[in-house]
Amino acid sequence: MILLDRQESEQHKILEALIRRLPSTHREYMNYFEKLRRIHAGFAGEQRVDAEWLEIILPHPHYFLHNLQILNHFGTTHQIDTVLLCPQFILILEIKNVTGFLNFDESFNQFTRTTAEGDVEGMTNPLHQGMRHMEWMMVMLQQSLLEIPVHYAVVFATKNAILSKSLRGQPIFHVSGLRYYVRELFQQHKEAAYDEEKLFQFASKLMSMHRPIKREMALPDQDIVKGVLCESCLNGQTMIYSYSKWYCQRCGTVDQEAIFRTLEDYRLLVGKSLTNKSFCDFFKIDSPNTAYKLLRKLPLKAEGTKSNRKYLIGN
């Protein structure tokens, strides 16, 4: 059973909105584009591993927590790609979607990647990341007066990651090896440590501690393209509101859902609170009266009266 589903992060959504609304000629465009590309690749890798679980037979009960994000008592975060909880053991997965020749120098505790072009790059040791999450999980179990084996593994989602012999014997493998690693764990731990009720209680405790990490981003607010964008044109073409419809003068598309996508872009790039004035500015509406009528139709909570009225997006 999946208790915590995998979802796009807020940073992922912000970057997508920014790329939609930032001119490709902007000096920071490629920087934001590269950040989004890396996030896309990471998310795609996680989904690839999620799909592998569908072919792995797991005894019941079992619980999945995907992209678990928790602030520990030191004030640092644990962002765990996947946690599998079952009565026999707990498994923590660190998922990577990188390519190249991967090597680990144990004497220096250094993890490196050699690209197809021959460039050698240092990278954060994913084994240490998994071990850190495992040690934290063991502390959580101890605080809950529970004893159950905890394991971790690093899973590479692409076959284009070549693992060197220096990684032999480590819990690190390609996604195709996941089912065999899990099978070995069940052979190693045949007896259940706890019943379903205690396991669910601990999973629920982890769920209650989950807090999506918010990363502040410096956004070029003054440079973004404003207006209700035409999804068919895909090049920043804005739509016009006339006769109670949003339509594109270039391609003729009529899209009544476009205003809701723009409202989400506003939430991501500007904030959750808007006024008649900020609505006119971002949605490129000339008439405050038209803006007022549109705002009243949208699923927004209103606060204040007349000129001091604010509209809140979401909770």
N, C-alpha and C positions, 0 to 999 in steps of 0.2 A: 504494500500500500504506500502510495506517495503522500506524505503529510505536507511536504514543502516542495512545490513545483518549481521548476527552473523558469525564470523570467528574465527579460532584458533589464539590465540595470538602468537607473535613471541617467547615468552618464552616457550610456549607449543611446538612449532616446534623445538626450540633449544634442549630442553630436549629429545624429541623423537630421534633427530639425535645423541645426546650424548649417549643415552641408546643403540642405534644401534652399536656405535663404541667404547664403553668403555667395557673392559673386566669385566665379572661378578665378578671376584675376586678382582677388584680394591677396595681400602679402602673406596672410596666415592660412589661406585656404588649404594648401598642401599639408601643412602641419596638422590641422584638424582632420583632414582626409586620412592621413596616415594613422592617427590615433583611432579613428573609426574603423579603419581596415584591420588593425590589430585586435580591437574588441570584437569585430565581426568574426575574425578567424578563431578567437578563443571561444566564443559562444557556439560557433559551428562545431568545434571540436568537442565541446561538452555535450552537444546534442547527439553527436556521433556515438559517444560512449553511452548516453542514455538509451539509444536504440539497441545497443548490444545487450543491455539488461533484459530486453524483451525476449531474447532467446535463451536466457539462463533460468533454469528451473530452481526456484527458491522455496524452501519449506515455509509454511505459515506458522506463526505470524512473522512478518518482517515489515520494516518501515524505512522509507527513503526520505532523506532531507537533502534537497539540492540547493547549492549556493547558500549555505548557512552562514550568516554573518553575525558575529557576536563580539561585543566589547568586553575584554577581560578586566580583572580587578587592577591590573597594572596600567590600564588606560590604552592598551594596544588592541588591535583587532585580529580576529580569526575569521578569514573568509575561506570556507571549506567547500570545495566543488561538489562533493557528494559524501554523505554519511549513510551507510547501510547498518541498520540495527536489527539484529535477530537474536533469539534466545541463546545461541551458542557463542556469538562474538559480535564485535562492532568493527566495521571496516571503514576507513577514511581514504578517499581517493583525491589525489592531486592530479588534475587533468591538464595536459599540455598539447598544444597544436603548433609545434615548431618543426622546421625542417633542418637538415644538415647532419654532419657527423658530430655526435655528442660524446664527450670524454670527461672523466672524473679523475682528478689528481688527488689521491687520498692524502699525500704528505702535506699538501697546501690547502686541502679542503676546497678545491677550486673546480668549478663546473664550467666547461667551455663548449662552444658550438663553432664548428668550421663550416662556413657556407659553401654553396656550389661554386662561388667565385674564388674560394680559397681564403677568405677573410676569417680570422679567428676572433671570436667575441666571447667575453665573459658573461655569464648569466647566473641569476640566483639559483642556488642548488635546490631543485625541487624535492630531493630526498630530505633535506633539512626542513623544508616547509612542511612536508607530510609528518615528519617526526615531531616537529613543534606542535602541530595540531593533535597528534596522538598523545603527547605528554599532557596537554591541557585537558583532553577528554578523560584521561586517567584521574586527574585531579577532580574533575567534575563527578566522576563515579565515586571516588573516595568520599567526597562531601555528601553524596547521596546514600552512603553506606551500602554501596553495591560493588560486587566483584564480578567482572566479566572480561575476558581477553579483548584487547584492543589491537588492531593491526592497521597498517597504512600501506599504500602502494601508489606509485607514480605511473600513470597511464598516458601513453602517447597516442593521439587520435589519428595521426597520419603515418602511412608507411614510409614516407620520405624522411623520417627521423631515423638515422642510423646509429644504433647504440654500440659503443666500443666494448671491448673485452674488459675494460677497467670497471664496468658496471655489473659484471657477472656476480651473481650471488645477492644482488640488491633487489628489493621489491619494486622493480621497474621493468616495464614491458609495453609492447604495442597492444592496442585495444583488442585484437584477436586473441590475446592471451588471458583476458580477464576471466573468462568462464573457467579456465583451467586453474587459475590462481584461487578463485572462489571455491572450486571443487576441492582443492587441497586443504583449504581452511576448514571445510566441513568434515573432511576426513580426520583432520588434526583435532577438532573440537566436536566430538560426537554427542556429548551430553549437554543438555540445556542448563545454563546457569540460572536463569530466571523464567518465571511464567509470563504469560502474555500481559497480565495486568501491570506488573512491575516494569516490564519493558516499555509499555505504552506510557506509563507515568513518567519515565525518564525521557522518552522521546518528546512528550508534551512539555517537559521542563525546558528542553533545548529549544523547542518552538517558541516558548514564551520569552526566551532571551534573544530571539532573532530580531535584529534591528538593521535594516538595509543601510549600508554605508553611503553617506553623502559626501561626494568630493566636490569641493568648490572649484569652479572654472571661471576664468576671466573671459567674458564674452564681449565681442565687439558690437555692442548694442546699436551704436550709431551707424554701423555699416551694413546691417542685415536688410534684406529686401522685405518690405512690408506689404500687406495686402493679403487677400484671399487668393491663394495660388491655384492655377489650373493644373490638375494632376495629369491631364492628357498632353499638355505642351511640354512639361518637364524642364522648362528653362526659365523659371521665374516669371512667367506670364501671369499677370493678375486678372482676376475676374471682377465683374461689375454687378452690383445689386440693382435690379430694376424689375418692377411689376412682381415683386415678391419672389424673385428668382435670382440665383447667382449664375451668370453665364460668361463665357469667354468670347471676347470680340474676335480673337484670332481664329479659333477652330470651331466656335459655335456650341461647345459643350455646355450643357446645363447640369449643374451638380449641387444638389441641396445639402449634401454631406460635407462640402468643402468648408463651410463655416465651422463645423465641429473640429476638423483637422487643424484649422487656423487657431481655434481656441486652445487646443492642446499645445500647439507651437508657442502660443503666448505664455501658457503656464510654464513650459520648459525654459523659455528664453528670457521671460520678463518676471513672471511671478504669479501667485494665485489670486491676487487682488487686482481688480480693474475698475476704472471709472468711465463715465461717458466719454470724457476727453481722451483717455488712453485707448479706449475702444476705437474711437474715430481715428486716432493716429495709427494704431497697429493694423486695423482692418481697412484703412484708407477709405473712410466714409465721410463725405462732405457735410452731411446734415446731422446735427445733434439729435433732431427729432426722429430721424430714421434709425439712428443708433439706439435711442431709447426704446423704440418699438422692437428692435431686434433683441436687445438685452432682455426684455421682458419675456420673449419667447424662448430664450435659452435656459437650460436647467441650472440656473445659478441662484445662490442664496443672496438676497439683498440686505444690506445694512445701512442705516441712516436714512435721511430724507432729502429730497430735492438735490441741491448742489453738492451736498456732503455724502450722497449715496455712493456706496461701494458694492461691487458684486464679487462674490467669492467663488472660485472654481474648485470643485471637489469639497472634501470635508474641512 
